[in-house]
Amino acid sequence: MSFTTKDHYFGRNLDLEVSYHEAVTVTPRNFPLTFRRLPPLDSHYAMVGMATSAADYPLYYDAVNEKGLGMAGLAFAGNADYKEEAKGRTNVTPFEFIPWVLGQFDSVDQVEEALADISLVNIPFSESFPLSPLHWIISDRERSLTVESVKEGLRVYVNPFGVLTNNPPFDVQQFTLNNYRNLSPYQPENTFAPELPLDLYSRGMGAIGLPGDLSSSSRFAKAVFTKANSVTGDSESESISQFFHILGSVEQQRGCVHVGDDDSFEITIYSSCCNTETGMYYYTTYENRQITAVDLHRENLEGDTLAVYPLVTGQQIFVQN
């Protein structure tokens, strides 16, 4: 999600049934970023985000670079279609896509231009880390894009909502919002039958019909509505608090979404919020509701090794008396 008050913020919920030992990871400017079919980036923009590290390579779920560009990959099962290598194209594997973008671009405009020549190719990281079916949101302070590699080719959409969930494809999700155009944060008038004595028996009736289930399509509609009608102050505290409240409106609770054949459930493993202008990366986890932060600019950004901070997952309770 992309969200702007005085500063610009970018983050997401990661909803899965299992953790892959993700950690807040800072990639400094001189950490060598290697690519399977492209020259390495030995020097690049620094970035901070959530990643699983494998063979000393940051497999980012979401990240923000030092120039304020943010990017996240979200599940897109059944629709993601990665291609064979194409001669004359910029062949990038999906697991390289986030570092490739954030390492060298500082705006959505630059990324949009570069995407004209890109192919997302079917090369896994390893046998232990096959490719995940994903689509991506890329945002700066001014605008957002959604990128989808589907059977028909690479699709790049302007995303005016700054929100992305999972299936269906973005153009379908965008069209479906037309079904909710009558919803409002204000109490409704009786247009059903003005002559009938119909009561406003509760607050919030202007949003009756807003999806409340846990499907990705419904979560998209609810997140867009919540963000679009969100009112917050400009301070850092107010901004990040509101950001996490918006994400909280579509989080997954253990037990509500059963997956697999055993007793496994999809949950919101973590929620993140990065101030893209200061490089402060905030997160909460399913068990730990206290906000924890890692500051990009407190690291040695001229270094050549990853800085990795394991998540604080245990519940942190402040006892006041």
Secondary structure, 3 states (H helix, E strand, C coil): CEEECCCEEECCEEEECCCCCCEEEEECCCCCECCCCCCCECCCCCEEEEEEEECCEEEEEEEEECCCCEEEEEECCCCCCCECCCCCCEEECHHHHHHHHHHHCCCHHHHHHHHHHEEEECCCCCCCCCCCCEEEEEECCCCEEEEEEECCEEEEEECCCCCCCCCCCHHHHHHHHHHHCCCCCCCCCCCCCCCCCCCCCCCCHHHCCCCCCCCHHHHHHHHHHHHHCCCCCCCHHHHHHHHHHHHHCCCCCCCCCEECCCCEECEEEEEEEEECCCCEEEEEECCCCCCEEEEHHHCCCCCCCCEEEECCCCCCCCCCC
